[in-house]
Amino acid sequence: MTAANPVAPRRLTPVPDRTGLLLLIFVATSALLLLSHNRDLLDTLGGLGVLLRNPIVEAIVVSLFLANVLFAYLWRAAPWAKALVGLGSLLLILPWAGQEDTSLLDLSIQIMIFAALALGLNIVVGLAGLLDLGYVAFFAVGAYAWGIFASPRFAEIGRYFVENPGASAAATAVLGALTLLAGLGGYLALQRRRADDLSGSGAWGLTLLLVAGWVAWFLAGRGLFTLGERPWSLAALWIGLVPTALGLLYLAYSRGRGRDVRGALLGLSRVLLALAGVVGTVLVARSILLLTAEGITGLTTGIDPGFFWLFLALSIFAAAVVGVLIGLPVLRLKGDYLAIITLGLGEVIRVLANNLDLYSAGSQGITPIGSASVGWFDTLAARLGFAEDQYGLLFLYVLSLLMVALILLVNVRLDRSRIGRAWIAIRDDEVAAQAMGVPLVQTKLIAFATGASFAGVMGMIFAAKQTFVSPESFNLFQSIGVLAMVILGGMGSFPGVILGATVVTLLNLRILPGLGEATAGLSWIPQQANPGQLQRLIFGAILVAMMLLRPEGLLPSRRRTLELHHEDPQEDDSAKGTGPSLTGGGGDVYSPGLETREEDEPTGGTK
Amino acid sequence: MTAPLILDVQHLTKTFGGLTAVNDVTFGVPQGGIISVIGPNGAGKTTFFNLITGIYSPDRGSVRLAGRELIGLRPDQVAAAGIARTFQNIRLFSSMTAEENIMVGRHSRLKASFLDAVLHTRGFHASEREARETARIMLDFVGLGKWRGELATNLPYGDQRKLEIARALATTPKLILLDEPAAGMNPRETEDLKALIRSIRDDLGVTVVLIEHDMRLVMTLSENITVLDYGTKISEGLPHQVRNDPAVMEAYLGRGAAAGDYGKEAR
């Protein structure tokens, strides 16, 4: 937002134009990449061919190639050259090399998934300053949303409901709809009420009436509340009633000591009504399942791939809703407390995936998961010479490229809006932000939901790519891994976190395994010291070294740079208006056609 | 007081555990006035501001802004209702530029939604333009035009105080609460500040309430002074009346000189 800086950019030592060098490196690394993935050609090259087949050399070739995109972003060069190198690398050379070696496409998709996750977490942690250790839960929501429906699991669920219908579908639907309406209507009616509007006895009357209503509802509808063979009505009644009764007793005790409990009673009434809404929704969903169970059993390979696009939207929505639901109770806290709670809630989602075995197949995981098939895309892929089994991967590659570009665009635009400013204001000083009219909870919820939705959509792409999801893919280490990418790349910096995701993913999937593979056969390295065994150790050492050497991250955000080197705050503005720029270390094209100003452009100004 | 009250505080009380920080304070601010709240350290002045702006909720009492009850509103709602404030210990957004700090102050007045921002609708551009224009006007108003693109933390101390005032004014308040605006300023800066505060009232039509320890500033600037001690209002009136009030002298000199170790100011 300093584009409007009144002080004209000063430049003491102009950065040389590196168009030529950029193109040269692009051609060289592209040739190397294509060469090293062309088996026939490698056979004819003798010694060089053997060298290029060495896993560690191959990993370096891939990394160098991806560095092209980073150079195109960082260096001062002609805009057409930047566009050519960025787009050419990602849309032409990479798929071309991927034709020979699909693991390259797989790796690229993985990098982009992590880049999108890092961008999402960056909003929550980097911009809004909310430390979230359960971020991968949203990724899981997206993955399962598609995984359950696009696999044989869906038919299994249908079969289960056919075999264990429980109560009548129509009665469940009616009761569910009524409960939902009553809960929602009551909640909306109470939403605007304040404690002062009610008399003490009025508040007690309202709450007790609601509790009595609950009990009556349970007893009346008891016959309906069986999930298949398992009756849970009485247990549910006790689980709900005991804490409510204890709470009411405590409030009665507080009132006896002269405290004003109207606010608490009003809050309790709202919770009860909100619960009614949730229960109603569940019952309606259940009746729909019951009614359609017969039809579902026929879908032995899951729903039609045509629904892919609908689910793409649904996964965004579902993850955002889960983000809001998780965010609502926890966002009053901050710092360490928030971190611990999000960690716990992240684990809750994983454990749910593990234990709801009817829906998620538990720890076995769901497989095979379908993907979209787009007719014209397959035709195009065939024309370009791809084999039939590569269509799906290529499609997902292009899709994730598109998604990362979109996510980046949304990020940049939000950052340069009142919402982005509110996030940073909250991060810098919550009290001051609130006193300036920024609603805390709402603003934090937007951050949570936006970050979650990015994870949701990438979770779905992940499920489609792996054709398999299990709770193991969504454990705490994944959350921490994404956080490491954000911090390593530079908190708050969009190109930075993409680069962080790329570096960490490359290290984990290519460079370190390559190193292990290449040295496995060497007899002069004792087995205990073999890098293959010490991958985690090397990774940790690299993280520690990077954090010591560049605490602000690989590509720090402009704000952080200004803070750390504030003797020459104008220097970084020099990069403004260098025209189209490509971001990221291989993650993504930052489309030159979109008119957004680059926030975090470091363009060599910092060193 | 003949002018209609813009801020009407009745019987405001707040206790923290056993300590009564603000005790049954009734306080009125006439429209267009410059009013000071003074008192020894720990008298509950800042707590009083925090109660008015919704940061704390009082045990008893009411706060009405132009007739509208503010108790029960969140701080951001109070800001939207028309009360802006600055802080005793400067609370700028340190990683933002001066301009961005003021644009945050504009938050509640901008209409652009999440979707507007993502889609870059016409409404979004209009609201961004408006925010930037307000920022420019406010920076010029407090005399910080040259610092527009500079990070807030890099500003000289006195200018940071002025930037806080500009940020508060960007919320287009009816009333601005200044918490020790002259703290740490040299006499020349204090003179500038005095002119600025007058101009806030005269040129922008914003009513001013300030907490201040600089007695010369308070006595020359205020139209009315309220004195708090141990959370209780001990005196109120015109500057010369307050200056000669024995209760005030006792609060400042008598007990202050003898004990010398009042608790830290409640924040």
HADDOCK unambig.tbl for C-alpha pairs under 7 A between the chains (distance, minus, plus):
assign (segid A and resid 2 and name CA) (segid B and resid 149 and name CA) 5.60 0.50 0.50
assign (segid A and resid 5 and name CA) (segid B and resid 148 and name CA) 6.82 0.50 0.50
assign (segid A and resid 5 and name CA) (segid B and resid 149 and name CA) 4.88 0.50 0.50
assign (segid A and resid 6 and name CA) (segid B and resid 149 and name CA) 6.91 0.50 0.50
assign (segid A and resid 410 and name CA) (segid B and resid 118 and name CA) 5.58 0.50 0.50
assign (segid A and resid 413 and name CA) (segid B and resid 117 and name CA) 6.16 0.50 0.50
assign (segid A and resid 413 and name CA) (segid B and resid 118 and name CA) 5.71 0.50 0.50
assign (segid A and resid 414 and name CA) (segid B and resid 117 and name CA) 5.90 0.50 0.50
assign (segid A and resid 414 and name CA) (segid B and resid 118 and name CA) 6.24 0.50 0.50
assign (segid A and resid 417 and name CA) (segid B and resid 117 and name CA) 5.99 0.50 0.50
assign (segid A and resid 418 and name CA) (segid B and resid 107 and name CA) 6.32 0.50 0.50
assign (segid A and resid 421 and name CA) (segid B and resid 104 and name CA) 6.23 0.50 0.50
assign (segid A and resid 422 and name CA) (segid B and resid 104 and name CA) 6.37 0.50 0.50
assign (segid A and resid 425 and name CA) (segid B and resid 93 and name CA) 5.73 0.50 0.50
assign (segid A and resid 428 and name CA) (segid B and resid 93 and name CA) 5.24 0.50 0.50
assign (segid A and resid 428 and name CA) (segid B and resid 94 and name CA) 6.35 0.50 0.50
assign (segid A and resid 428 and name CA) (segid B and resid 95 and name CA) 6.99 0.50 0.50
assign (segid A and resid 429 and name CA) (segid B and resid 91 and name CA) 6.91 0.50 0.50
assign (segid A and resid 429 and name CA) (segid B and resid 93 and name CA) 6.27 0.50 0.50
assign (segid A and resid 432 and name CA) (segid B and resid 91 and name CA) 6.07 0.50 0.50
assign (segid A and resid 434 and name CA) (segid B and resid 75 and name CA) 5.76 0.50 0.50
assign (segid A and resid 434 and name CA) (segid B and resid 76 and name CA) 4.96 0.50 0.50
assign (segid A and resid 435 and name CA) (segid B and resid 75 and name CA) 5.39 0.50 0.50
assign (segid A and resid 435 and name CA) (segid B and resid 76 and name CA) 5.54 0.50 0.50
assign (segid A and resid 435 and name CA) (segid B and resid 79 and name CA) 6.03 0.50 0.50
assign (segid A and resid 436 and name CA) (segid B and resid 76 and name CA) 6.47 0.50 0.50
assign (segid A and resid 436 and name CA) (segid B and resid 79 and name CA) 6.05 0.50 0.50
assign (segid A and resid 436 and name CA) (segid B and resid 84 and name CA) 6.91 0.50 0.50
assign (segid A and resid 436 and name CA) (segid B and resid 104 and name CA) 6.99 0.50 0.50
assign (segid A and resid 436 and name CA) (segid B and resid 105 and name CA) 5.00 0.50 0.50
assign (segid A and resid 436 and name CA) (segid B and resid 168 and name CA) 6.70 0.50 0.50
assign (segid A and resid 436 and name CA) (segid B and resid 171 and name CA) 6.89 0.50 0.50
assign (segid A and resid 437 and name CA) (segid B and resid 76 and name CA) 3.84 0.50 0.50
assign (segid A and resid 437 and name CA) (segid B and resid 77 and name CA) 6.50 0.50 0.50
assign (segid A and resid 437 and name CA) (segid B and resid 79 and name CA) 5.02 0.50 0.50
assign (segid A and resid 437 and name CA) (segid B and resid 80 and name CA) 5.83 0.50 0.50
assign (segid A and resid 437 and name CA) (segid B and resid 105 and name CA) 6.91 0.50 0.50
assign (segid A and resid 437 and name CA) (segid B and resid 107 and name CA) 6.23 0.50 0.50
assign (segid A and resid 437 and name CA) (segid B and resid 108 and name CA) 5.29 0.50 0.50
assign (segid A and resid 438 and name CA) (segid B and resid 76 and name CA) 5.51 0.50 0.50
assign (segid A and resid 438 and name CA) (segid B and resid 107 and name CA) 6.33 0.50 0.50
assign (segid A and resid 438 and name CA) (segid B and resid 108 and name CA) 6.67 0.50 0.50
assign (segid A and resid 439 and name CA) (segid B and resid 76 and name CA) 5.45 0.50 0.50
assign (segid A and resid 559 and name CA) (segid B and resid 95 and name CA) 5.74 0.50 0.50
assign (segid A and resid 563 and name CA) (segid B and resid 95 and name CA) 7.00 0.50 0.50
